Amino acid sequence: MGSAGGNGDGGKPLGSRAPHFIRRSRPLHLSWQVVIFLIGLAVVGLGVIMLPLPGPGWVVIFLGMGIWATEFVWAQLVLRWTRRKVSEAAQRALDPKVRRRNITLTVIGLAVIGALAGWYLYRYGLTMPWNLR
């Protein structure tokens, strides 16, 4: 149950971050893991509930994953993978070609939306769509 080696990405070593006196006793460590799992589960559950509601659902879910990652290798690996993917996406977004493409698509999309809104206003005025005959 102690710390395992890293996975080669230069991050912190994988494994439990429980205090040493807890890791020394198998029953105490197992109880610690159950408590950490339940706290993480409650936080992740709250985040899932917040997804369709106003609130920072994804932030709360990742907070729960961070709680799990203090004790469970699988959560540590999920968070490392997520950080790597977010970093790669940020690097791609900074690429000038991708930025130009995204700006071009946004301008075209806004022009199409503007043209459709203009046509609607010309044709129907300020009448709401559900009030049309």
PyMOL commands that set and color helices and strands:
alter all, ss='L'
color gray80, all
select helices_A, chain A and resi 20-24+26-50+57-69+73-94+96-124+129-131
alter helices_A, ss='H'
color red, helices_A
deselect
rebuild
show_as cartoon
